[in-house]
Amino acid sequence: MIPPAATQPNAEKIELSGVQETLLITLHARALESRSPDPILRDETAERLVDSIAYDFARLKSAQGDRFTTSVRAKQLDAWTGEYLAAHPDATVLHLGCGLDSRIDRVAPPPSVRWFEVDLPDVIAVRRRLYPERPGLQMIGTSVTDPDWLGQIPDDKPTLVVAEGIFPYLTAAEVEDLLRRIVVRFPEGQVLFDALSSRALRAQGLHSSLRKTGARLVWGLDDPHELESHVFGLELMDAWPLVGSPDVVKLGWLQRKVLQWCAKRPRIAKMHQALRYRF
């Protein structure tokens, strides 16, 4: 059980709503999972932040399903990020919709990597208060759909774009326009993100924590190859259904059996996937 940070001395008060407030759902889920006896994802920064924030996390109850989905998604994107940086130790990383995610701590990039955290101005303002400055890191407060911010990013290195949990809140046109600008701007790289199917979008009303924030999921992707026809130069490398994670064995018997059943049914398994593209 995570103690209410509001009762802790010097707790940081967070006032976010709508889509921005959803970052607290994933932060809470990662912290809860990290504190489990055999965690799917170890995230000590998430544990520290939840303890230091004055927010009633009880109103965004992270059910076991949230913990599993959030953790396996982050773990897979971390793995792909580490793989890319091992091959390109001087890369530029764009962490879009970073929220309060501690990917930079979990991946621990070499000093030669330029890392940019990008999110809305009010989120970046919170992040600056909670995260220490470090060499090679820059925070940019902007909407990722703004057409001008990419001009701030040097275009002389291989570039990795990680966009966890953000694209479903954008429209199809916004996602495609952003990806086109990325492909045109940088010489080569990869884009990592997760996508929901149209079936998953229709089921979003079942997510109680999401309902409480008032946020709505908008964009769905049923066939990952669709983006190849809309964004010239983008090529699908991997489509990884979250329910197919080997970490499902760490769940309780009932949830494990349910997810194993889902993994064998393609239409259900593809409701939430981690995707990797090259350009």
C-alpha positions in Angstrom: 0.0 0.0 0.0 1.3 3.4 -0.9 0.9 6.0 1.9 -1.0 9.2 1.1 1.7 11.7 0.2 -0.6 14.5 1.2 0.2 13.6 4.8 4.0 13.7 4.2 6.0 16.9 5.0 7.0 19.0 2.0 4.7 17.0 -0.3 4.5 18.4 -3.9 1.0 19.5 -4.8 0.0 18.5 -8.3 -3.0 20.2 -10.0 -3.6 18.5 -13.4 -6.8 17.6 -15.2 -8.0 15.8 -18.3 -5.4 14.1 -20.4 -2.6 15.5 -18.3 -4.0 13.9 -15.2 -3.8 10.5 -16.8 0.0 10.6 -16.3 -0.7 10.0 -12.6 -2.6 6.7 -13.4 0.5 5.3 -15.1 2.9 6.7 -12.4 0.8 5.0 -9.7 0.6 1.7 -11.6 4.4 1.6 -12.0 5.0 2.4 -8.4 2.6 -0.3 -7.2 4.1 -2.9 -9.5 7.6 -1.9 -8.6 6.8 -2.5 -4.9 5.5 -6.0 -5.5 7.6 -9.0 -4.4 8.5 -10.0 -8.0 7.9 -6.9 -10.2 7.5 -7.0 -13.9 9.1 -3.5 -13.9 11.4 -2.1 -11.3 10.9 1.7 -11.1 12.3 3.2 -8.0 11.8 6.7 -9.3 8.1 6.1 -9.6 8.0 4.9 -6.0 9.8 8.0 -4.9 7.6 10.4 -6.8 4.3 8.8 -5.6 5.6 9.2 -2.0 6.5 12.9 -2.6 3.3 14.1 -4.4 0.3 15.5 -2.6 -2.4 13.7 -4.6 -5.2 11.4 -3.7 -4.1 8.4 -5.7 -7.1 6.4 -4.3 -9.4 8.2 -6.7 -7.4 6.7 -9.6 -7.4 3.1 -8.4 -4.8 1.1 -10.4 -6.4 -2.3 -10.8 -4.2 -5.3 -11.4 -4.9 -5.0 -15.1 -3.6 -1.4 -15.2 -0.4 -2.5 -13.4 0.2 -5.3 -15.8 -0.5 -3.3 -19.0 1.5 -0.3 -17.9 4.4 -2.4 -16.7 4.8 -4.7 -19.7 4.3 -1.8 -22.1 7.0 0.2 -20.4 9.3 -2.8 -20.2 9.1 -3.6 -23.9 9.6 0.0 -25.0 12.6 0.2 -22.5 14.0 -2.9 -24.1 13.7 -1.5 -27.7 15.2 1.8 -26.5 18.2 0.1 -24.9 18.7 -2.0 -28.0 18.7 1.2 -30.2 21.1 3.0 -28.0 23.5 0.1 -27.8 23.7 0.3 -31.6 23.7 4.1 -31.7 25.4 5.4 -28.6 25.4 9.0 -29.9 21.7 9.1 -30.8 19.1 11.7 -30.1 16.1 10.5 -28.1 12.7 12.3 -28.2 10.6 11.1 -25.3 7.1 12.4 -26.4 4.3 12.8 -23.8 6.9 12.0 -21.2 4.6 12.9 -18.2 6.5 11.9 -15.1 7.8 8.7 -16.6 11.4 7.8 -15.5 12.5 6.0 -18.7 15.7 8.0 -18.7 16.5 6.5 -15.2 15.5 3.0 -16.2 17.4 3.0 -19.5 20.4 4.9 -18.2 21.7 6.2 -21.6 25.4 6.9 -22.1 26.5 10.6 -21.7 26.9 10.8 -25.5 23.1 10.6 -26.0 21.0 13.8 -26.3 17.7 13.2 -24.6 14.7 15.5 -25.0 11.6 15.2 -22.7 8.6 16.7 -24.5 5.1 17.3 -23.0 2.6 20.1 -22.4 3.9 23.2 -20.6 2.0 22.5 -17.3 3.4 18.9 -17.2 6.9 20.0 -17.9 6.6 22.6 -15.2 5.8 19.8 -12.7 8.5 17.6 -14.1 11.1 20.3 -13.6 10.2 20.5 -9.9 10.4 16.7 -9.4 13.4 15.7 -11.6 16.9 16.9 -11.2 18.8 18.4 -14.1 21.4 16.2 -15.7 23.9 16.5 -18.6 22.5 15.8 -22.0 18.9 16.3 -21.0 16.6 19.0 -22.1 12.9 19.5 -21.4 10.5 21.2 -23.9 7.1 22.4 -22.9 4.8 22.2 -25.9 2.1 20.2 -27.6 3.6 17.5 -29.8 1.1 18.6 -32.4 2.7 22.1 -32.7 4.4 22.1 -36.1 7.3 24.3 -34.9 9.0 22.6 -31.9 10.9 20.0 -33.9 13.0 22.9 -35.3 14.6 23.0 -31.8 16.0 19.5 -32.2 19.4 19.0 -34.0 19.0 16.7 -37.0 22.6 15.5 -37.3 22.2 12.2 -35.5 20.2 8.9 -35.7 17.0 9.6 -33.8 14.8 7.5 -31.6 11.3 8.7 -30.9 9.4 7.1 -27.9 5.8 8.0 -27.5 4.2 5.8 -24.8 0.5 6.3 -24.1 0.1 9.5 -26.0 -1.0 8.8 -29.6 -4.4 7.4 -28.6 -5.3 10.8 -27.3 -4.6 12.4 -30.7 -6.6 12.3 -33.9 -5.5 10.2 -36.9 -4.5 13.4 -38.8 -2.4 14.6 -35.8 -0.6 11.3 -35.5 0.2 11.0 -39.2 1.2 14.7 -39.5 3.6 14.3 -36.6 5.1 11.2 -38.0 5.6 12.8 -41.4 7.4 15.7 -39.8 9.7 13.3 -37.9 10.5 11.2 -41.0 11.3 14.4 -43.0 13.3 16.1 -40.2 15.8 13.3 -39.2 18.1 11.3 -41.4 17.3 7.9 -39.9 15.8 6.4 -36.8 13.0 4.5 -35.2 9.6 5.3 -33.7 8.3 3.3 -30.7 4.8 3.7 -29.4 1.7 1.8 -28.3 -1.6 1.7 -30.2 -5.2 0.6 -29.4 -7.5 -1.0 -31.9 -11.0 0.4 -32.7 -12.4 -2.4 -30.5 -10.3 -1.2 -27.6 -11.5 2.4 -28.1 -15.1 1.3 -27.9 -14.4 -0.4 -24.5 -12.7 2.7 -22.9 -15.8 3.4 -20.8 -14.9 0.3 -18.7 -11.7 2.0 -17.5 -12.8 3.7 -14.2 -9.6 5.6 -13.6 -9.7 7.1 -17.1 -13.4 8.1 -16.7 -12.5 10.1 -13.5 -10.0 12.2 -15.4 -12.5 13.1 -18.1 -10.0 12.2 -20.8 -11.0 10.5 -24.0 -9.1 8.1 -26.3 -9.6 9.1 -29.9 -7.1 7.3 -32.3 -7.2 3.6 -33.0 -5.1 1.4 -35.3 -6.4 -2.0 -36.4 -3.6 -2.8 -38.9 -0.1 -1.4 -38.1 0.8 -1.5 -41.8 -1.8 1.2 -42.4 0.7 3.8 -41.3 3.2 2.8 -44.0 0.7 3.9 -46.6 0.0 7.2 -44.9 3.6 8.1 -43.9 6.1 7.7 -46.7 9.4 6.2 -45.4 7.9 4.5 -42.3 8.4 0.8 -42.2 6.9 -1.6 -39.6 9.5 -3.6 -37.7 7.6 -5.2 -34.8 4.0 -5.5 -33.6 3.9 -6.9 -30.1 0.6 -7.6 -28.4 0.8 -6.8 -24.7 -1.2 -9.8 -23.6 1.5 -12.0 -25.2 4.1 -10.9 -22.7 6.0 -13.8 -20.9 5.5 -11.8 -17.7 1.9 -13.0 -17.7 3.2 -15.9 -15.6 3.7 -13.5 -12.7 -0.1 -12.9 -12.4 -2.6 -14.7 -10.3 -4.1 -17.9 -11.7 -7.4 -16.4 -12.9 -5.9 -13.3 -14.6 -3.1 -15.4 -16.1 -5.6 -17.8 -17.7 -7.7 -15.0 -19.0 -4.8 -13.3 -20.7 -3.4 -16.5 -22.1 -6.9 -17.1 -23.6 -6.9 -13.6 -25.1 -3.4 -14.1 -26.5 -4.6 -17.0 -28.6 -7.3 -14.8 -30.3 -5.8 -12.4 -32.7 -8.6 -9.8 -32.7 -8.5 -9.6 -28.9 -4.7 -9.8 -28.6 -4.2 -6.9 -31.0 -6.5 -4.6 -29.0 -3.3 -3.1 -27.4 0.1 -3.5 -29.1 3.6 -2.0 -28.8 4.8 -1.0 -32.2 8.3 -0.4 -33.6 8.9 1.4 -37.0 12.1 2.4 -38.8 12.5 5.3 -41.1 
